[in-house]
Amino acid sequence: MAYFVTGATGFIGRFLVTELLDHREGEIFVLVRAGSRHRMDALIRRWGTDRVTPVVGDLSQDGLGVDPAWVAEHRGSIEHFFHLAAIYDMTADDATNETMNVGGTRHAVELAEALEVGCFHQVSSVAAAGEHHGRFDETMFDQGQHLPSPYHRTKFESERIVREEASVPWRVYRPAIVVGDSQTGEMDKVDGPYYFFPLMKMLRDRLPAWLPLVGVDLGDTNVVPVDYVAKAMDHIAHRPDLDGQAFHLVNPEPQPVVEVVNAFCAAAGAPRFATPVDRNVTQAGPLALVPRMMRPSTYVGALARNGVVQSVLDPLTSQLGVPAEVLGHTGFAPVFDSRRTEKALAGSGIGVPDLESYARTLWGYWEEHLDDSCGRDADNRAALQGKHVVITGASSGIGQVTALKVAQCGGIPVLVARGKDKLEETRAVIEARGGNAHVYPCDLSDLDAIDALCAQLAAELPSVDFVVNNAGRSIRRSLKLSHDRFHDFERTMQLNYFGAIRLVMGLIPTMREQRRGHIVNISSIGVQTNPPRFSAYVASKAALDSWSNVVSSELVGDGITFTGIHMPLVRTPMIAPTKIYDKFPTISPAQAADLVIRAMVERPHEINTALGNAGAIAHTVAPKLAFRILNMAYHVFPDSAAARGDAAQGSRETEQIMLAKIFKGVHW
């Protein structure tokens, strides 16, 4: 069985090809423009397969511009033709939508007919339903619905071409709003609900999370992750006796827009919205007499679609980064019935996950990979443009995201960690986005290796402008369990303290020669609050703080300065072994990286949290009370199963979570 796929370099297309490679046999031919061959070659290397074969063509050409000799050679050998290449963009103009969606579909059907394929699989969209009010099931197509935008019109027209003009068997798939992978968060661009993420980030940074905000009932929407869409398409395509049918790849239950927004606000740590006047009020009683376009559930969208008032909305939407076209279609008028899809998927284990179960994953990926606010800041670019930033622990977590943000600001990350492969992956991401990075593998617990690294950096880099001491080891174990584990203290000091100062000392001659340099030490809120069970970790960070404070006075005259960041609890792989942390309030690696960027741009001596400062004051003015409170926490939070060497779990979870929320960010 062979396959032909258009749009394989696109978002859904990449996931579909992955599904075919994982679960099907046979060769997969993928349409690619001559100018995009390098992208396809990179994908094939990523897939690690010899089953994917590029076929040069063009969506705008008759028969997709595929060589007639190739068509003749493969006629009758391709069972499934998946047509995914299209414009999935509410902001695209009418001509672009017409060329790509309508013309592209007609040319794909021509090629499928010439190849005499077994089945033509058209990826349409729920947008084909337009503004049909009420239930829209999978048997429905042309119901006289209003099609309010070029995107809606061309999705409807491209589906009509398949239904009425194709002479080969066909199946149609109508995905709802497609978001990132529910497992990894991977997404290729800002679209759909992602347009509102910068606003949520702004609310998180400026308002307390507990503050309720007044919202408006904007109706229902429908969101599905890309991995569900790809798995469902692959499964349904291979089920027998389903030709000539359409399938709704949607969430079976309509999702109120405000609930979707609140799921992402919760993931971001931002305030959530309440809707004091909802559709149950506006659709009944005296308010039911109000014209539909003036009801709270629809008036915002109507205004956004109204050309007369769009000029009024444009300044607001441009500041928020939300195109007016998107604002006008936040909610769906139809309710999509997907019973045919659910029946076809029965027994497969394929279903739409609950948004709340993966909203944080989507948010985290956006914050780390798609949020470009850091690079758009003029102060950040002025401070980092062209500067070489040595970042330790750059293969994951805070270090990796810091590297991405430095590159976004025009800086040149110098990536240091033990594992070369992961560093190369980070460099590849940076270079794919137009940036530059250097990779220097080094075991930072090996002092001789650090000396060699410093010599290499001094010889090969034109400058060393910043050093971010991020690599670290954390050990959470009570003293009671540490008497026969003195190596815990030695290993922690070796990496967190000796390794960090050896690196700085090795690079100081270069910085002295430059008459400039700034070192950022990732310290811990634990240095200020002294939480129990972290004696090895906190002691190593306190030692680094004290060393930096002393040498700062010696080096400031040489233009070399320090910033210590007393970082609160961050959601990184380092805290993963302590499972109770999964339910604790934490900041994301991207939030931590923003603090690192601030440290490099503003160069304060310290960056602290309010709770950290309060802890330091408490230890100074009321040490006995502070230690009593910490002793209570010591008894509430047991040693982890990993520290005890068993699988038993503590039984005081409610108290643990309560204390974690009161003392937000402290490592318990």
C-alpha positions as CSV (number, residue, x, y, z in Angstrom):
1,M,0.0,0.0,0.0
2,A,1.4,3.4,-1.0
3,Y,0.4,6.9,0.0
4,F,0.5,10.4,-1.5
5,V,0.4,13.4,0.9
6,T,0.2,17.1,0.1
7,G,1.1,19.5,2.8
8,A,3.4,17.1,4.5
9,T,5.7,20.0,5.7
10,G,2.7,21.6,7.3
11,F,1.6,21.2,10.9
12,I,-1.1,18.5,10.6
13,G,0.7,17.0,7.6
14,R,3.9,16.3,9.7
15,F,1.9,14.6,12.4
16,L,-0.1,12.5,9.8
17,V,3.1,11.3,8.1
18,T,4.4,10.3,11.5
19,E,1.3,8.3,12.2
20,L,1.6,6.5,8.8
21,L,5.2,5.7,9.5
22,D,4.5,4.4,12.9
23,H,1.4,2.3,12.1
24,R,1.3,1.6,8.4
25,E,3.6,-0.1,5.8
26,G,4.4,1.0,2.3
27,E,6.0,4.0,0.6
28,I,4.8,7.6,1.3
29,F,5.2,10.1,-1.5
30,V,5.0,13.7,-0.4
31,L,4.5,16.7,-2.6
32,V,7.1,19.4,-2.2
33,R,7.9,22.6,-4.1
34,A,11.4,22.7,-5.5
35,G,12.2,25.7,-3.3
36,S,11.1,23.8,-0.1
37,R,13.1,20.6,-0.8
38,H,15.5,21.4,2.0
39,R,12.7,21.6,4.5
40,M,11.4,18.2,3.4
41,D,14.9,16.7,3.5
42,A,15.3,18.0,7.1
43,L,12.0,16.4,8.1
44,I,13.0,13.1,6.5
45,R,16.2,13.1,8.5
46,R,14.1,13.8,11.6
47,W,11.8,10.9,10.9
48,G,14.8,8.7,10.3
49,T,13.2,6.7,7.4
50,D,13.8,5.7,3.8
51,R,10.0,5.2,3.2
52,V,9.3,8.9,2.5
53,T,10.0,10.1,-1.1
54,P,9.6,13.7,-2.2
55,V,7.8,14.4,-5.4
56,V,8.4,17.9,-6.8
57,G,5.2,19.8,-7.7
58,D,3.3,23.0,-7.1
59,L,-0.2,23.5,-5.6
60,S,-1.0,26.2,-8.2
61,Q,-0.3,24.1,-11.3
62,D,-2.6,21.8,-13.2
63,G,-2.3,18.3,-11.7
64,L,-0.1,19.9,-9.0
65,G,2.6,20.2,-11.6
66,V,3.8,16.6,-11.1
67,D,5.9,15.2,-13.9
68,P,3.6,13.2,-16.3
69,A,6.2,10.4,-16.5
70,W,6.1,10.0,-12.7
71,V,2.3,9.9,-12.9
72,A,2.3,7.2,-15.6
73,E,4.8,5.1,-13.6
74,H,2.7,5.2,-10.4
75,R,-0.8,5.0,-11.9
76,G,-2.9,2.5,-10.0
77,S,-0.3,1.9,-7.2
78,I,-1.4,4.6,-4.7
79,E,-4.2,3.5,-2.4
80,H,-4.6,6.7,-0.3
81,F,-4.2,10.3,-1.4
82,F,-4.3,12.8,1.5
83,H,-4.8,16.4,0.5
84,L,-3.8,18.7,3.4
85,A,-2.0,21.5,1.6
86,A,-4.0,24.7,2.1
87,I,-4.2,28.0,3.8
88,Y,-5.2,27.6,7.5
89,D,-5.3,31.4,8.3
90,M,-8.3,33.6,9.1
91,T,-6.2,36.6,8.2
92,A,-5.3,35.6,4.6
93,D,-6.8,37.6,1.8
94,D,-9.4,36.4,-0.7
95,A,-7.0,35.8,-3.6
96,T,-4.6,33.7,-1.5
97,N,-7.4,31.6,-0.2
98,E,-8.9,31.1,-3.6
99,T,-5.5,30.0,-5.1
100,M,-4.5,27.7,-2.4
101,N,-7.7,26.3,-1.1
102,V,-9.9,26.1,-4.2
103,G,-7.4,25.9,-7.0
104,G,-5.2,23.6,-5.0
105,T,-8.0,21.2,-4.3
106,R,-9.1,21.1,-7.9
107,H,-5.5,20.4,-9.0
108,A,-5.1,17.7,-6.3
109,V,-8.3,16.0,-7.5
110,E,-6.9,16.1,-11.1
111,L,-3.7,14.3,-9.9
112,A,-5.6,11.8,-7.9
113,E,-7.8,10.9,-10.9
114,A,-4.8,10.6,-13.1
115,L,-3.2,8.3,-10.5
116,E,-6.4,6.3,-10.2
117,V,-6.0,6.3,-6.4
118,G,-8.1,4.1,-4.1
119,C,-9.4,7.0,-2.0
120,F,-9.0,10.8,-2.0
121,H,-8.9,12.1,1.6
122,Q,-9.8,15.8,1.7
123,V,-8.9,17.8,4.9
124,S,-11.6,20.5,5.0
125,S,-12.6,22.4,8.2
126,V,-15.6,23.0,10.4
127,A,-15.4,26.5,8.8
128,A,-17.4,25.0,5.9
129,A,-20.5,25.2,8.1
130,G,-20.1,28.9,8.2
131,E,-22.7,30.6,10.5
132,H,-25.3,27.9,10.4
133,H,-27.2,28.2,13.6
134,G,-27.9,25.1,15.6
135,R,-26.8,21.5,15.1
136,F,-24.6,20.7,12.1
137,D,-24.1,17.0,11.7
138,E,-21.7,15.0,9.4
139,T,-24.4,14.4,6.7
140,M,-25.0,18.1,6.2
141,F,-23.1,20.3,3.7
142,D,-24.9,23.0,1.8
143,Q,-27.6,24.3,4.1
144,G,-27.6,27.8,2.7
145,Q,-25.4,28.9,5.5
146,H,-23.7,32.3,5.5
147,L,-20.0,32.1,4.9
148,P,-18.6,35.3,6.5
149,S,-14.9,35.3,5.4
150,P,-12.7,34.2,2.5
151,Y,-11.5,31.3,4.6
152,H,-15.0,30.0,5.2
153,R,-16.0,30.5,1.6
154,T,-13.0,28.7,0.1
155,K,-13.2,25.8,2.6
156,F,-16.8,25.3,1.6
157,E,-15.9,25.5,-2.1
158,S,-13.0,23.1,-1.9
159,E,-15.2,20.6,-0.2
160,R,-17.8,21.1,-2.9
161,I,-15.2,20.3,-5.6
162,V,-14.4,17.0,-3.9
163,R,-18.1,16.0,-3.5
164,E,-19.3,17.0,-6.9
165,E,-16.3,16.8,-9.3
166,A,-14.1,14.0,-8.1
167,S,-14.5,10.7,-10.0
168,V,-12.5,8.7,-7.4
169,P,-13.8,7.6,-4.0
170,W,-13.4,10.3,-1.4
171,R,-13.7,11.0,2.4
172,V,-13.8,14.5,4.0
173,Y,-12.4,15.4,7.4
174,R,-13.5,18.6,9.1
175,P,-11.2,19.5,12.0
176,A,-12.2,22.1,14.6
177,I,-9.6,24.7,15.8
178,V,-6.4,22.7,15.9
179,V,-3.9,23.4,18.7
180,G,-0.6,21.9,19.6
181,D,0.3,18.3,20.5
182,S,-1.3,17.3,23.8
183,Q,1.8,15.4,24.9
184,T,4.6,17.8,23.9
185,G,2.8,21.1,23.2
186,E,4.4,21.4,19.8
187,M,2.9,24.1,17.6
188,D,4.1,25.7,14.4
189,K,2.7,29.2,14.6
190,V,0.5,31.6,16.6
191,D,-3.1,30.9,15.6
192,G,-6.5,30.5,17.1
193,P,-6.4,30.8,20.9
194,Y,-2.7,31.5,20.8
195,Y,-3.4,35.0,19.7
196,F,-4.7,35.7,23.2
197,F,-1.8,34.3,25.1
198,P,0.2,37.6,25.2
199,L,-2.8,39.2,26.9
200,M,-2.9,36.3,29.4
201,K,0.8,36.8,30.1
202,M,0.3,40.5,30.6
203,L,-2.5,39.8,33.1
204,R,-0.3,37.2,34.9
205,D,2.6,39.6,35.3
206,R,0.5,42.6,36.4
207,L,-2.4,41.1,38.5
208,P,-2.7,38.5,41.3
209,A,-4.0,35.1,40.1
210,W,-6.8,35.2,42.7
211,L,-8.4,38.4,41.3
212,P,-11.6,37.5,39.4
213,L,-12.1,39.5,36.2
214,V,-15.4,40.3,34.5
215,G,-15.9,38.5,31.2
216,V,-18.4,38.4,28.4
217,D,-20.2,35.2,27.3
218,L,-18.8,34.8,23.7
219,G,-20.6,31.6,23.0
220,D,-19.0,28.2,22.3
221,T,-15.9,27.2,20.5
222,N,-14.3,23.9,19.7
223,V,-10.6,23.0,20.2
224,V,-8.8,19.8,19.4
225,P,-5.0,18.9,19.7
226,V,-3.1,18.0,16.5
227,D,-2.2,14.5,17.7
228,Y,-5.9,13.6,18.0
229,V,-6.6,14.9,14.5
230,A,-3.7,12.9,12.9
231,K,-4.5,9.7,14.8
232,A,-8.3,10.0,13.9
233,M,-7.6,10.6,10.2
234,D,-5.2,7.7,10.0
235,H,-7.6,5.4,11.7
236,I,-10.7,6.4,9.8
237,A,-8.9,6.4,6.4
238,H,-8.2,2.7,6.9
239,R,-11.7,1.7,8.0
240,P,-13.7,-0.1,5.2
241,D,-17.0,1.1,3.7
242,L,-16.8,4.7,4.7
243,D,-16.3,6.4,1.3
244,G,-18.4,9.4,0.4
245,Q,-18.8,10.5,4.0
246,A,-17.6,13.5,6.1
247,F,-16.2,13.2,9.6
248,H,-16.1,15.9,12.2
249,L,-12.8,15.9,14.1
250,V,-14.1,18.0,17.0
251,N,-14.6,17.9,20.7
252,P,-17.9,16.1,21.1
253,E,-19.1,18.6,23.7
254,P,-19.1,22.4,22.8
255,Q,-16.6,24.3,24.8
256,P,-17.7,27.7,26.1
257,V,-15.1,30.3,25.0
258,V,-14.8,31.6,28.5
259,E,-14.0,28.1,29.8
260,V,-11.3,27.7,27.2
261,V,-9.8,31.1,28.1
262,N,-9.9,30.2,31.8
263,A,-8.2,26.9,31.1
264,F,-5.3,28.7,29.6
265,C,-5.3,31.5,32.2
266,A,-5.0,28.8,34.9
267,A,-2.1,27.2,33.0
268,A,-0.4,30.6,32.8
269,G,-1.1,31.5,36.4
270,A,-3.2,34.5,35.3
271,P,-6.5,35.7,36.8
272,R,-9.7,34.0,35.4
273,F,-12.8,35.5,34.0
274,A,-16.3,35.3,35.4
275,T,-19.4,35.9,33.2
276,P,-22.1,37.6,35.4
277,V,-24.4,37.7,32.3
278,D,-24.4,34.6,30.2
279,R,-26.4,33.1,27.4
280,N,-29.0,31.6,29.8
281,V,-30.0,35.1,30.5
282,T,-29.6,36.6,27.1
283,Q,-31.5,33.8,25.3
284,A,-34.5,33.8,27.5
285,G,-37.0,36.3,29.0
286,P,-37.2,39.9,28.0
287,L,-33.6,39.9,26.7
288,A,-34.6,37.3,24.1
289,L,-36.4,40.1,22.3
290,V,-33.1,41.9,21.8
291,P,-31.7,41.4,18.3
292,R,-29.1,38.6,18.2
293,M,-26.3,40.9,17.0
294,M,-26.8,43.0,20.2
295,R,-26.6,40.2,22.7
296,P,-23.4,39.9,24.8
297,S,-22.7,36.5,23.3
298,T,-22.3,37.9,19.8
299,Y,-21.9,41.6,19.8
300,V,-18.1,41.6,20.1
301,G,-17.7,39.3,17.1
302,A,-20.2,41.3,15.1
303,L,-18.3,44.5,15.7
304,A,-15.0,42.8,14.8
305,R,-16.5,41.7,11.5
306,N,-18.2,45.1,10.7
307,G,-16.0,47.0,8.3
308,V,-17.4,50.3,9.5
309,V,-16.1,49.8,13.1
310,Q,-13.1,47.7,12.3
311,S,-11.0,50.9,12.1
312,V,-12.0,51.6,15.7
313,L,-11.0,48.1,16.8
314,D,-7.7,48.0,14.8
315,P,-5.6,50.0,17.3
316,L,-6.8,47.8,20.2
317,T,-6.4,44.5,18.4
318,S,-2.9,45.5,17.1
319,Q,-1.7,46.3,20.6
320,L,-3.0,43.0,21.9
321,G,-1.7,41.2,18.8
322,V,-5.1,39.8,18.0
323,P,-6.2,40.3,14.4
324,A,-9.7,41.7,14.0
325,E,-10.6,38.8,11.7
326,V,-9.8,36.4,14.6
327,L,-11.6,38.4,17.2
328,G,-14.7,38.3,15.0
329,H,-14.8,34.5,15.0
330,T,-14.0,33.5,18.6
331,G,-17.2,31.5,18.9
332,F,-19.0,29.1,16.6
333,A,-22.6,29.5,15.7
334,P,-23.1,25.8,14.8
335,V,-22.9,22.9,17.3
336,F,-21.0,20.1,15.6
337,D,-22.4,16.6,15.8
338,S,-19.6,14.0,15.6
339,R,-21.5,10.7,16.2
340,R,-20.3,9.3,12.9
341,T,-16.7,9.9,13.8
342,E,-17.1,8.5,17.3
343,K,-18.6,5.4,15.8
344,A,-15.7,5.0,13.4
345,L,-13.2,5.5,16.3
346,A,-15.0,3.1,18.7
347,G,-12.6,0.6,20.2
348,S,-9.5,2.4,18.9
349,G,-8.7,4.2,22.1
350,I,-8.5,7.5,20.1
351,G,-10.4,10.3,21.7
352,V,-10.3,14.0,22.4
353,P,-8.5,14.7,25.7
354,D,-9.9,17.2,28.2
355,L,-8.4,20.6,27.5
356,E,-7.5,21.1,31.2
357,S,-5.3,18.0,31.1
358,Y,-2.9,19.5,28.4
359,A,-3.5,23.3,28.6
360,R,-0.3,23.8,30.7
361,T,1.6,21.8,28.1
362,L,0.4,24.0,25.3
363,W,1.1,27.2,27.3
364,G,4.6,26.0,28.2
365,Y,5.5,25.3,24.6
366,W,4.2,28.7,23.5
367,E,6.0,30.5,26.3
368,E,9.3,28.8,25.4
369,H,9.1,28.7,21.6
370,L,6.5,31.0,20.2
371,D,6.4,34.0,22.5
372,D,8.5,36.7,20.8
373,S,7.9,39.6,23.3
374,C,11.5,39.2,24.7
375,G,13.0,39.9,21.3
376,R,10.7,42.8,20.5
377,D,11.9,44.7,23.6
378,A,14.2,47.5,22.5
379,D,16.2,47.4,25.8
380,N,16.8,43.7,25.5
381,R,18.1,44.0,22.0
382,A,20.3,47.0,22.9
383,A,21.9,45.0,25.7
384,L,22.3,41.6,24.0
385,Q,22.6,42.3,20.2
386,G,25.8,40.6,19.0
387,K,26.9,39.7,22.6
388,H,28.4,36.3,23.5
389,V,26.5,34.7,26.4
390,V,28.0,31.6,28.0
391,I,25.1,29.5,29.5
392,T,25.8,26.4,31.5
393,G,23.1,23.7,31.8
394,A,21.9,24.9,28.4
395,S,20.5,21.5,27.2
396,S,17.2,21.8,29.1
397,G,15.1,23.8,31.5
398,I,16.0,27.3,32.4
399,G,19.3,27.2,30.5
400,Q,17.8,26.1,27.2
401,V,15.0,28.6,27.3
402,T,17.4,31.4,28.3
403,A,19.5,30.5,25.2
404,L,16.4,30.7,23.0
405,K,15.5,34.1,24.4
406,V,19.1,35.4,24.1
407,A,19.1,34.4,20.4
408,Q,15.7,36.0,19.9
409,C,17.2,39.3,21.2
410,G,20.1,39.1,18.7
411,G,22.6,37.6,21.1
412,I,24.9,34.6,20.5
413,P,24.4,31.9,23.1
414,V,27.4,29.8,23.9
415,L,25.8,26.5,25.0
416,V,27.6,24.5,27.7
417,A,26.4,21.2,29.2
418,R,27.6,17.6,29.4
419,G,25.5,16.1,26.6
420,K,26.5,17.3,23.1
421,D,23.4,15.9,21.3
422,K,20.9,17.9,23.2
423,L,23.0,21.0,22.8
424,E,23.1,20.4,19.1
425,E,19.3,20.2,19.1
426,T,19.1,23.5,20.8
427,R,21.6,25.1,18.3
428,A,19.5,23.7,15.4
429,V,16.4,25.3,16.7
430,I,18.2,28.7,17.1
431,E,19.7,28.5,13.6
432,A,16.4,27.5,12.1
433,R,15.0,30.8,13.5
434,G,17.8,32.8,11.9
435,G,20.1,33.0,15.0
436,N,23.6,31.8,15.8
437,A,24.9,29.7,18.6
438,H,28.0,27.8,19.7
439,V,28.2,24.4,21.3
440,Y,30.8,23.4,23.9
441,P,30.2,20.1,25.7
442,C,31.8,20.0,29.1
443,D,31.4,18.1,32.4
444,L,31.1,20.9,34.8
445,S,31.9,18.7,37.8
446,D,35.3,18.1,36.3
447,L,37.6,21.0,37.2
448,D,40.3,20.1,34.6
449,A,37.6,20.0,31.9
450,I,36.5,23.4,33.0
451,D,40.0,24.8,32.7
452,A,40.2,23.3,29.1
453,L,36.8,24.9,28.3
454,C,37.9,28.3,29.5
455,A,41.1,28.2,27.4
456,Q,39.0,27.1,24.4
457,L,36.5,29.9,24.9
458,A,39.2,32.5,25.3
459,A,40.9,31.4,22.1
460,E,37.8,30.9,19.8
461,L,35.3,33.6,20.8
462,P,35.8,37.2,20.0
463,S,34.5,38.2,23.4
464,V,32.9,36.7,26.6
465,D,30.2,39.3,27.5
466,F,28.0,37.3,29.9
467,V,28.2,34.1,31.9
468,V,25.1,32.5,33.2
469,N,25.9,30.0,35.9
470,N,22.8,27.9,35.6
471,A,24.0,24.2,35.8
472,G,23.2,22.8,39.2
473,R,22.3,19.7,41.2
474,S,19.6,19.6,43.8
475,I,19.3,17.1,46.6
476,R,16.3,17.0,48.9
477,R,17.1,14.7,51.8
478,S,16.9,15.2,55.5
479,L,20.0,15.1,57.7
480,K,18.6,11.9,59.3
481,L,18.9,10.1,56.0
482,S,22.3,11.7,55.1
483,H,24.7,10.3,57.7
484,D,26.0,7.6,55.4
485,R,25.7,9.8,52.3
486,F,28.4,12.5,52.7
487,H,29.0,12.2,49.0
488,D,25.7,14.1,48.5
489,F,27.3,17.1,50.0
490,E,30.5,16.7,48.0
491,R,28.8,16.2,44.7
492,T,26.5,19.2,45.2
493,M,29.4,21.5,46.2
494,Q,31.5,20.2,43.3
495,L,29.0,21.3,40.6
496,N,27.1,24.1,42.2
497,Y,30.0,25.9,43.9
498,F,33.4,24.7,42.8
499,G,32.4,24.2,39.2
500,A,30.7,27.6,39.0
501,I,33.6,29.6,40.5
502,R,36.2,27.7,38.5
503,L,34.4,28.7,35.3
504,V,34.2,32.4,36.4
505,M,37.8,32.5,37.5
506,G,38.9,30.9,34.2
507,L,37.1,33.6,32.2
508,I,38.0,36.6,34.4
509,P,41.3,37.3,32.5
510,T,39.3,37.6,29.2
511,M,36.8,39.9,30.9
512,R,39.5,42.0,32.5
513,E,41.2,42.5,29.1
514,Q,37.8,43.5,27.6
515,R,37.2,45.8,30.6
516,R,33.6,44.5,30.8
517,G,31.7,41.4,31.7
518,H,28.6,40.3,33.7
519,I,28.0,37.1,35.6
520,V,24.5,35.9,36.5
521,N,24.4,33.2,39.2
522,I,21.2,31.2,39.5
523,S,20.8,30.9,43.2
524,S,17.8,29.9,45.2
525,I,15.0,31.3,47.3
526,G,16.2,28.6,49.8
527,V,19.2,30.8,50.6
528,Q,16.8,33.3,52.1
529,T,14.3,31.0,53.6
530,N,16.4,27.9,54.7
531,P,13.8,25.2,54.0
532,P,14.4,21.8,55.7
533,R,15.9,18.9,53.8
534,F,17.9,21.1,51.5
535,S,21.1,21.5,53.6
536,A,23.4,20.3,50.8
537,Y,21.7,22.3,48.0
538,V,21.2,25.5,50.0
539,A,24.7,25.4,51.4
540,S,26.2,25.2,47.9
541,K,24.1,28.1,46.6
542,A,24.9,30.2,49.7
543,A,28.6,29.6,49.2
544,L,28.3,30.8,45.6
545,D,26.4,33.9,46.8
546,S,29.0,34.7,49.4
547,W,31.9,34.2,47.0
548,S,30.3,36.5,44.5
549,N,29.6,39.2,47.1
550,V,33.2,39.2,48.2
551,V,34.8,39.3,44.7
552,S,32.3,41.8,43.4
553,S,34.2,44.6,45.3
554,E,37.5,43.4,43.8
555,L,36.3,43.3,40.2
556,V,33.9,46.2,39.8
557,G,36.7,48.5,39.0
558,D,37.5,46.2,36.0
559,G,34.0,46.5,34.7
560,I,33.0,43.0,35.9
561,T,29.7,42.8,37.8
562,F,27.5,40.1,39.3
563,T,23.8,39.4,39.7
564,G,22.4,36.7,42.0
565,I,18.9,35.5,41.3
566,H,17.2,33.9,44.3
567,M,15.0,31.8,42.1
568,P,11.7,30.4,43.4
569,L,10.6,26.8,42.6
570,V,10.8,26.3,38.9
571,R,9.0,23.5,36.9
572,T,12.1,21.8,35.5
573,P,13.3,18.2,35.2
574,M,15.4,18.8,38.4
575,I,12.3,18.8,40.6
576,A,10.6,15.8,38.8
577,P,11.6,13.1,41.4
578,T,9.6,14.9,44.1
579,K,6.1,14.1,42.9
580,I,4.3,16.3,45.4
581,Y,5.8,19.3,43.4
582,D,3.4,18.4,40.6
583,K,0.7,20.0,42.6
584,F,2.7,23.0,43.9
585,P,2.6,26.5,42.5
586,T,5.7,26.9,40.5
587,I,7.0,29.3,37.8
588,S,7.8,28.1,34.4
589,P,11.3,27.8,32.8
590,A,10.3,30.7,30.5
591,Q,9.4,32.9,33.5
592,A,12.8,32.0,35.1
593,A,14.5,32.8,31.8
594,D,12.8,36.2,31.7
595,L,14.5,36.9,35.1
596,V,17.8,35.9,33.6
597,I,17.3,38.3,30.7
598,R,16.4,41.0,33.1
599,A,19.6,40.3,35.1
600,M,21.7,40.8,32.0
601,V,19.9,43.9,30.8
602,E,19.5,45.8,34.1
603,R,22.4,44.2,36.0
604,P,21.1,44.6,39.5
605,H,23.2,43.0,42.3
606,E,20.2,40.7,43.3
607,I,16.8,39.7,42.0
608,N,14.6,38.5,44.8
609,T,10.9,37.6,45.3
610,A,8.8,39.3,48.0
611,L,8.5,36.0,49.9
612,G,12.3,35.5,49.7
613,N,12.9,38.9,51.2
614,A,10.2,38.2,53.9
615,G,12.0,35.0,54.7
616,A,15.4,36.8,55.1
617,I,13.8,39.4,57.3
618,A,12.1,36.8,59.5
619,H,15.4,35.0,60.0
620,T,16.9,38.3,61.1
621,V,14.3,39.7,63.4
622,A,12.5,36.6,64.6
623,P,14.8,33.6,64.1
624,K,13.2,31.4,66.8
625,L,9.7,31.8,65.3
626,A,11.1,31.2,61.8
627,F,12.7,27.9,62.8
628,R,9.5,26.8,64.6
629,I,7.5,27.4,61.4
630,L,10.2,25.5,59.3
631,N,10.1,22.7,61.8
632,M,6.4,22.4,61.3
633,A,7.0,22.2,57.6
634,Y,9.7,19.6,58.2
635,H,7.1,17.3,59.8
636,V,4.3,18.1,57.2
637,F,6.6,17.3,54.2
638,P,8.2,13.9,54.4
639,D,11.3,12.8,52.6
640,S,10.5,11.8,49.0
641,A,10.3,8.1,48.1
642,A,13.5,8.5,46.1
643,A,15.3,9.9,49.2
644,R,13.9,7.1,51.4
645,G,14.6,4.4,48.8
646,D,11.0,3.1,48.8
647,A,7.7,3.7,47.1
648,A,5.7,4.8,50.1
649,Q,3.8,8.1,49.9
650,G,3.0,10.7,52.5
651,S,-0.5,11.0,53.8
652,R,-0.7,14.8,54.5
653,E,-1.2,16.1,51.0
654,T,-3.9,18.7,51.9
655,E,-1.6,20.3,54.5
656,Q,1.3,20.1,52.1
657,I,-0.5,21.9,49.3
658,M,-1.9,24.5,51.7
659,L,1.6,25.4,53.0
660,A,2.9,25.4,49.4
661,K,0.3,28.0,48.4
662,I,0.9,30.1,51.4
663,F,4.7,30.1,50.9
664,K,4.6,30.1,47.1
665,G,7.8,29.3,45.4
666,V,9.7,27.9,48.4
667,H,11.4,24.5,47.9
668,W,9.7,22.3,50.6
